[in-house]
Amino acid sequence: MVKVTPNPPDTDPTSPHETPNSEKPLEATDHMAGRTRQPSSIFLIAPDIDNQTLLEYACESLASANVMASDFARYLEGSQCNTLLGIEQSIMLGELAVNRVLDNLDPP
């Protein structure tokens, strides 16, 4: 008899959040200690773009992400749907915060 599917790859049973020789979980900053954050140079925002424009773009991006998450959640059930709705709510709160900053910068 011929097996149609391959064997799964060998994986390391150690959690990525634990060190192999200890029981102490790795802290999120342990692997970043001593390094400065260097943003990728693939995508850059022009340095002469003003804050108002950047905030407006962030608000539009968050609004779009909110709609996409909401639409996609309709196709899910149970905990997956609840998780995505939680993400949608976080996006919405970010959008509200950016809108408040825009209102504070340019009152009606």
Z-matrix of the N, CA and C atoms (Angstrom, degrees):
N
C 1 1.437
C 2 1.533 1 109.28
N 3 1.320 2 118.06 1 133.91
C 4 1.456 3 123.59 2 -178.23
C 5 1.529 4 109.06 3 -98.90
N 6 1.329 5 115.46 4 130.96
C 7 1.462 6 120.82 5 178.05
C 8 1.521 7 108.14 6 -81.20
N 9 1.340 8 116.61 7 126.34
C 10 1.457 9 121.53 8 -175.29
C 11 1.520 10 112.20 9 -79.57
N 12 1.331 11 117.73 10 -38.92
C 13 1.458 12 120.41 11 -176.85
C 14 1.525 13 110.71 12 -100.80
N 15 1.349 14 116.49 13 147.42
C 16 1.471 15 119.34 14 179.27
C 17 1.524 16 110.80 15 -76.58
N 18 1.317 17 115.58 16 162.16
C 19 1.460 18 121.10 17 174.79
C 20 1.522 19 109.10 18 -67.91
N 21 1.334 20 117.71 19 148.45
C 22 1.469 21 118.21 20 176.10
C 23 1.525 22 109.90 21 -66.29
N 24 1.325 23 116.82 22 153.63
C 25 1.468 24 119.26 23 -179.82
C 26 1.515 25 111.23 24 -65.90
N 27 1.320 26 116.43 25 152.25
C 28 1.458 27 120.93 26 174.74
C 29 1.517 28 108.06 27 -67.70
N 30 1.315 29 116.11 28 133.30
C 31 1.457 30 119.81 29 179.60
C 32 1.509 31 109.77 30 -123.43
N 33 1.311 32 114.99 31 155.67
C 34 1.455 33 121.85 32 177.33
C 35 1.522 34 108.11 33 -79.73
N 36 1.338 35 118.92 34 122.24
C 37 1.467 36 120.22 35 -178.22
C 38 1.519 37 113.40 36 -70.64
N 39 1.336 38 118.00 37 -11.59
C 40 1.456 39 121.04 38 -179.58
C 41 1.518 40 109.42 39 -72.67
N 42 1.313 41 116.02 40 133.45
C 43 1.454 42 120.88 41 177.02
C 44 1.521 43 109.10 42 -63.28
N 45 1.330 44 117.49 43 145.37
C 46 1.472 45 118.61 44 176.79
C 47 1.517 46 112.31 45 -66.62
N 48 1.349 47 117.23 46 -9.66
C 49 1.460 48 120.99 47 -179.71
C 50 1.520 49 112.39 48 -99.70
N 51 1.329 50 117.08 49 7.02
C 52 1.449 51 120.66 50 178.91
C 53 1.521 52 109.29 51 -124.77
N 54 1.320 53 114.46 52 151.20
C 55 1.450 54 118.48 53 173.43
C 56 1.520 55 107.72 54 -84.72
N 57 1.336 56 118.93 55 148.27
C 58 1.456 57 120.29 56 -176.56
C 59 1.527 58 113.82 57 -63.30
N 60 1.337 59 118.12 58 -29.11
C 61 1.455 60 121.06 59 -173.66
C 62 1.523 61 113.95 60 -106.51
N 63 1.308 62 118.43 61 12.93
C 64 1.458 63 119.11 62 179.65
C 65 1.515 64 109.77 63 -146.41
N 66 1.316 65 114.43 64 169.14
C 67 1.451 66 119.02 65 177.80
C 68 1.526 67 111.14 66 -101.10
N 69 1.332 68 117.47 67 0.57
C 70 1.455 69 121.44 68 179.53
C 71 1.528 70 109.41 69 -82.40
N 72 1.352 71 117.55 70 125.51
C 73 1.467 72 118.80 71 176.55
C 74 1.520 73 110.62 72 -66.06
N 75 1.317 74 115.15 73 148.79
C 76 1.458 75 119.96 74 175.83
C 77 1.520 76 109.31 75 -70.66
N 78 1.290 77 116.99 76 137.37
C 79 1.450 78 120.82 77 173.92
C 80 1.519 79 107.94 78 -80.49
N 81 1.318 80 116.31 79 152.79
C 82 1.465 81 120.59 80 -178.19
C 83 1.518 82 111.34 81 -59.70
N 84 1.326 83 116.63 82 -30.19
C 85 1.459 84 119.40 83 -177.29
C 86 1.529 85 112.88 84 -88.70
N 87 1.345 86 118.20 85 -10.83
C 88 1.466 87 120.06 86 -177.97
C 89 1.523 88 112.28 87 -57.67
N 90 1.315 89 117.11 88 -44.07
C 91 1.457 90 119.51 89 -176.74
C 92 1.524 91 111.87 90 -78.87
N 93 1.331 92 117.35 91 -12.17
C 94 1.459 93 121.20 92 -179.74
C 95 1.526 94 112.31 93 -103.99
N 96 1.311 95 117.24 94 -0.30
C 97 1.458 96 120.25 95 -176.03
C 98 1.522 97 110.78 96 -57.82
N 99 1.307 98 115.07 97 131.98
C 100 1.451 99 120.66 98 176.29
C 101 1.520 100 114.42 99 81.96
N 102 1.314 101 118.66 100 -2.11
C 103 1.465 102 120.88 101 -179.94
C 104 1.521 103 110.14 102 -105.38
N 105 1.304 104 115.62 103 143.17
C 106 1.457 105 120.07 104 172.50
C 107 1.513 106 108.38 105 -95.49
N 108 1.302 107 115.72 106 144.28
C 109 1.457 108 120.33 107 -179.46
C 110 1.519 109 109.88 108 -69.38
N 111 1.298 110 116.18 109 123.23
C 112 1.457 111 121.85 110 177.87
C 113 1.527 112 108.93 111 -115.41
N 114 1.325 113 117.96 112 106.80
C 115 1.460 114 118.64 113 179.38
C 116 1.521 115 110.89 114 -65.84
N 117 1.306 116 115.16 115 151.12
C 118 1.457 117 120.56 116 178.14
C 119 1.520 118 109.55 117 -65.47
N 120 1.287 119 116.24 118 144.29
C 121 1.467 120 119.91 119 179.06
C 122 1.524 121 111.55 120 -94.95
N 123 1.336 122 117.45 121 7.79
C 124 1.459 123 120.06 122 179.30
C 125 1.524 124 109.88 123 -66.51
N 126 1.323 125 116.45 124 -47.60
C 127 1.457 126 120.98 125 179.85
C 128 1.519 127 108.26 126 -119.19
N 129 1.286 128 116.06 127 120.69
C 130 1.458 129 120.65 128 179.29
C 131 1.517 130 109.83 129 -127.58
N 132 1.321 131 116.24 130 146.96
C 133 1.454 132 121.74 131 174.27
C 134 1.515 133 106.95 132 -94.36
N 135 1.305 134 115.07 133 133.39
C 136 1.467 135 119.95 134 -179.17
C 137 1.532 136 108.98 135 -55.83
N 138 1.325 137 117.36 136 133.02
C 139 1.469 138 120.69 137 -175.25
C 140 1.527 139 113.98 138 -65.51
N 141 1.321 140 118.83 139 -16.86
C 142 1.467 141 120.43 140 -177.76
C 143 1.532 142 113.31 141 -92.05
N 144 1.337 143 117.85 142 6.54
C 145 1.456 144 120.59 143 178.27
C 146 1.528 145 108.92 144 -76.39
N 147 1.333 146 116.30 145 129.63
C 148 1.466 147 120.15 146 -176.33
C 149 1.528 148 111.41 147 -78.48
N 150 1.330 149 115.38 148 161.34
C 151 1.465 150 121.72 149 -176.81
C 152 1.522 151 112.72 150 -60.79
N 153 1.310 152 117.60 151 -39.06
C 154 1.465 153 121.32 152 179.92
C 155 1.534 154 110.07 153 -58.43
N 156 1.314 155 117.35 154 -46.44
C 157 1.464 156 121.65 155 -179.80
C 158 1.525 157 110.62 156 -65.04
N 159 1.324 158 116.75 157 -42.18
C 160 1.466 159 120.18 158 178.91
C 161 1.523 160 111.19 159 -62.54
N 162 1.331 161 117.00 160 -43.03
C 163 1.460 162 120.68 161 178.85
C 164 1.524 163 111.50 162 -65.96
N 165 1.324 164 117.52 163 -39.38
C 166 1.464 165 120.46 164 177.57
C 167 1.525 166 110.45 165 -62.93
N 168 1.322 167 116.42 166 -42.28
C 169 1.467 168 120.27 167 178.62
C 170 1.533 169 110.35 168 -64.90
N 171 1.332 170 116.69 169 -41.84
C 172 1.469 171 120.31 170 178.31
C 173 1.522 172 110.47 171 -62.06
N 174 1.323 173 116.92 172 -40.91
C 175 1.459 174 121.34 173 179.69
C 176 1.529 175 110.56 174 -63.68
N 177 1.326 176 117.62 175 -45.03
C 178 1.469 177 121.46 176 178.62
C 179 1.527 178 111.04 177 -64.27
N 180 1.321 179 116.81 178 -39.82
C 181 1.468 180 120.32 179 178.97
C 182 1.521 181 110.92 180 -64.49
N 183 1.335 182 116.93 181 -43.17
C 184 1.450 183 120.78 182 178.57
C 185 1.529 184 111.26 183 -65.84
N 186 1.326 185 117.09 184 -39.09
C 187 1.466 186 120.21 185 177.83
C 188 1.524 187 110.54 186 -62.90
N 189 1.326 188 117.12 187 -41.74
C 190 1.465 189 120.90 188 178.32
C 191 1.520 190 111.18 189 -65.18
N 192 1.337 191 117.04 190 -43.22
C 193 1.463 192 120.78 191 178.63
C 194 1.527 193 110.48 192 -63.24
N 195 1.319 194 117.18 193 -36.71
C 196 1.456 195 121.88 194 178.27
C 197 1.532 196 110.50 195 -62.05
N 198 1.316 197 117.10 196 -46.05
C 199 1.466 198 121.50 197 179.49
C 200 1.525 199 110.78 198 -65.22
N 201 1.334 200 117.05 199 -43.21
C 202 1.468 201 120.03 200 179.70
C 203 1.523 202 111.37 201 -62.22
N 204 1.335 203 117.26 202 -43.78
C 205 1.464 204 120.80 203 179.82
C 206 1.522 205 110.55 204 -64.41
N 207 1.329 206 116.80 205 -41.55
C 208 1.457 207 121.08 206 179.73
C 209 1.525 208 110.95 207 -64.02
N 210 1.320 209 116.57 208 -45.40
C 211 1.468 210 120.42 209 179.27
C 212 1.525 211 111.29 210 -62.93
N 213 1.321 212 116.76 211 -43.09
C 214 1.458 213 120.69 212 -178.39
C 215 1.518 214 111.94 213 -68.05
N 216 1.341 215 117.30 214 -33.24
C 217 1.462 216 121.44 215 -178.86
C 218 1.526 217 111.50 216 -62.05
N 219 1.317 218 117.32 217 -25.92
C 220 1.468 219 120.94 218 179.09
C 221 1.524 220 112.15 219 -63.24
N 222 1.326 221 117.08 220 -23.72
C 223 1.462 222 121.15 221 -177.64
C 224 1.526 223 112.85 222 -92.17
N 225 1.322 224 117.01 223 -2.57
C 226 1.462 225 121.13 224 -177.57
C 227 1.520 226 110.62 225 -108.50
N 228 1.318 227 115.14 226 163.49
C 229 1.454 228 120.60 227 177.91
C 230 1.521 229 109.64 228 -134.28
N 231 1.327 230 115.30 229 159.91
C 232 1.455 231 121.13 230 173.02
C 233 1.511 232 114.34 231 63.12
N 234 1.326 233 114.65 232 -139.11
C 235 1.467 234 120.11 233 -174.08
C 236 1.526 235 112.36 234 -65.94
N 237 1.330 236 117.50 235 -30.96
C 238 1.465 237 118.96 236 177.82
C 239 1.528 238 110.73 237 -64.46
N 240 1.317 239 116.38 238 -42.16
C 241 1.463 240 120.65 239 177.36
C 242 1.526 241 110.04 240 -63.89
N 243 1.328 242 116.69 241 -44.47
C 244 1.469 243 120.48 242 179.66
C 245 1.524 244 111.34 243 -62.15
N 246 1.320 245 116.89 244 -39.94
C 247 1.466 246 120.53 245 178.36
C 248 1.520 247 110.55 246 -62.76
N 249 1.325 248 116.46 247 -46.28
C 250 1.463 249 119.46 248 -179.07
C 251 1.528 250 111.06 249 -66.43
N 252 1.315 251 117.58 250 -36.53
C 253 1.467 252 119.62 251 177.14
C 254 1.529 253 110.76 252 -66.53
N 255 1.337 254 117.44 253 -33.17
C 256 1.464 255 120.67 254 174.25
C 257 1.516 256 111.18 255 -65.47
N 258 1.326 257 116.31 256 -40.88
C 259 1.473 258 120.53 257 176.70
C 260 1.523 259 109.47 258 -64.37
N 261 1.330 260 116.13 259 -41.81
C 262 1.468 261 120.00 260 178.54
C 263 1.526 262 110.68 261 -59.60
N 264 1.331 263 116.32 262 -41.24
C 265 1.457 264 119.86 263 179.66
C 266 1.531 265 111.06 264 -64.74
N 267 1.325 266 117.65 265 -39.08
C 268 1.469 267 120.92 266 177.06
C 269 1.530 268 110.60 267 -63.10
N 270 1.321 269 115.99 268 -40.58
C 271 1.470 270 120.43 269 177.54
C 272 1.526 271 109.57 270 -62.47
N 273 1.338 272 116.13 271 -45.17
C 274 1.459 273 120.94 272 -179.31
C 275 1.523 274 111.10 273 -61.26
N 276 1.330 275 117.23 274 -41.17
C 277 1.463 276 120.04 275 178.66
C 278 1.527 277 111.38 276 -64.95
N 279 1.324 278 116.73 277 -38.22
C 280 1.460 279 120.17 278 174.83
C 281 1.514 280 111.32 279 -62.83
N 282 1.333 281 116.23 280 -42.30
C 283 1.465 282 120.77 281 178.18
C 284 1.526 283 110.85 282 -62.19
N 285 1.332 284 116.96 283 -42.80
C 286 1.468 285 120.27 284 178.17
C 287 1.529 286 111.56 285 -62.47
N 288 1.327 287 116.21 286 -39.85
C 289 1.470 288 119.94 287 179.32
C 290 1.528 289 110.79 288 -64.52
N 291 1.324 290 116.65 289 -43.94
C 292 1.468 291 120.23 290 179.59
C 293 1.531 292 109.61 291 -65.06
N 294 1.328 293 117.10 292 -40.09
C 295 1.465 294 120.10 293 177.48
C 296 1.523 295 111.29 294 -61.48
N 297 1.337 296 117.20 295 -38.84
C 298 1.461 297 119.95 296 179.02
C 299 1.525 298 110.59 297 -64.81
N 300 1.326 299 116.80 298 -41.36
C 301 1.465 300 119.66 299 177.59
C 302 1.528 301 109.90 300 -62.00
N 303 1.330 302 117.02 301 -42.69
C 304 1.470 303 119.98 302 178.01
C 305 1.524 304 110.77 303 -61.20
N 306 1.345 305 116.75 304 -42.06
C 307 1.476 306 120.03 305 177.69
C 308 1.522 307 110.84 306 -63.43
N 309 1.336 308 117.49 307 -39.13
C 310 1.462 309 120.53 308 179.86
C 311 1.525 310 111.82 309 -67.94
N 312 1.332 311 116.90 310 -33.14
C 313 1.456 312 120.49 311 -179.48
C 314 1.526 313 111.97 312 -75.55
N 315 1.334 314 115.14 313 -34.15
C 316 1.464 315 120.16 314 -175.22
C 317 1.525 316 108.69 315 -135.72
N 318 1.358 317 116.71 316 76.71
C 319 1.472 318 118.72 317 -177.41
C 320 1.525 319 111.18 318 -60.90
N 321 1.367 320 116.10 319 149.54
C 322 1.467 321 119.93 320 -178.34
C 323 1.522 322 113.66 321 -64.43
